[in-house]
Amino acid sequence: MSSSTLRKRTSVTARGIAVLAASSLILAACGGDGDDGDDETPDAAAEGDDATGDDTESTGDAPAAAEDPGAPEAGERDLVLKVGTVLPQTGALAFLGPPEEAGALMAAKDINEADVGIQIELTLGDSGDPDNRAYATTVPQLLNADNSVIIGAASSGVSKLFIDEVVAADTLMISPANTAPEFTDWPDNGLYWRTAPSDLLQGEVLGNLIASDGVVNLGILYLNDAYGTGLEAQLTTTFENANGTVVASESYNAGDTTFDAQISSILAADPDALALITFEEIKTIIPALESAGVDMSSLYFVDGNIADFSEDFDPGTLEGSKGTTPGPALEDDFRTELVAGWEEHSGEELVDFNYAAETYDAIILAALSALAANSIEGPDMATWMGQVSGGTGDGEKFTTFADAAAAIIEGTVVDYDGPSGPITFNAAGDPTEATIGIFQYDENNSLVRQN
């Protein structure tokens, strides 16, 4: 049947599909005992064993918390922590570069202005993507310059290409945006951490969102890499457990520039809606879908492609379509500082905020772990990353770097909760608390958070 028969979403749940869980919740991977959520909400995550509804499987048990190192030694510090970023200034995820680098700049500024015994020397570097391989130049340069912390990459597929190099150098590596589930079990000697949740969570939330919108038959177009295949698998499992059917799922490879074959194959299966798990290629895919007569309000986006498209497409092109991305709603003051800092740095306006908070918190946590260890050596900092995030130690809650740092210098165990959320690392370096935001495009192709 032709693509013009794609049905508009309804607000009615189809075939007994479960509704979304309550907002600001705990990952199912925590293995906690929280109650299942019953209300449909715009922010969703998984809590306890199965918070996304009776028809959705749990993501399983995560590794236990790391051994707690005890209270930090009291006393003044005098540390200089060199931090290098490997974030996308170019390539398929270049739209994520500005908000992530803005978060890094803001974190360095806040740490240095606190003047509590640690200063950050920040170097911004390009990760590029698997095609242009900018990371292959950036990473060795940063390691040779004795950076103790590498922040990045944004792409799971890119991080896989240099993580072993960073680990071999005994350097702490923290990604603000890697979501591929395989990093949970990566042999990283405890040096790899991420402040973004695994796609086991985003896939659950997205699958239940689509189901709760009344979609029965779903088509999926996804990138054939670690990110795309992992998210596609979890989305499929969740949607089908919610009594939906994935009628077609087609992949493409990084570097592809035409998608007509995949689109034709998916539309031939007559789906009610399309989930698009892509990166920058979305700017080519959207016009192709529109030309094929697809109801553009039936599209679902993910963190790899959800962006402000107000300057890219005619007004109304994406109106009504939805998408998900990790992260809570940002406080106005935080957003204002990000915008001002980015304008000062680049002279450009900051219009997207994806993973800005996760990048900010990655550097804050690295600095707090260095203070707790009184060391800038990667393995020493890694020993304390779990505790300063609240994963061990039952520490005192702090929401600013300055207050948390002052407490560490006094010998206090701290639990930092930042703008990206509680985080609470487990032994695998994964956050065990996270929020997935749900957004909808308005008539200007701009994103409106459904809070």
Buried (B, 14 or more C-beta within 10 A) or exposed (E): EEBEEBBEBEEEBBEEBBBBBBBBBBBBBBBBEBEBBEEBBBBBBBBBBBBBBEBBBBBEEBBEBBEBBEBBEEEEBEBEBBBBBBBBBBBBBBBBBBBBBBBBBBBBBBBBEBEBBBBBBBBBBBBBBBEEBBBEEBBEEBBEEEBBBBBBBBBBBBBBBBBEBBBEBBBBBBBBBBBBBEBBEBEBEBBBBBBBBBBBBBBBBBBBBBBBBBBBBBBBBBBBBBBBBBBBBBBBBBBBBBBBBBBBBBBBEBEBEEBEEBBEBBBBBBBBBBBBBBBBBBBEBBEBBBEBEBBBBBBBBBBBBBBBBBEBBEEBBBBBBBBBBBBBBBEEEBBEBBBEBBEEBEEEEBBBBBBBBBBBBBBBBBBBBBBBBBBBBBBBBBBBBBBBBBBBBEBBEBEBBBBBBBBBBEEBBBBBBBBBBBBBBBBBBBBBBBBBBBBBBBEBBBBEBEE
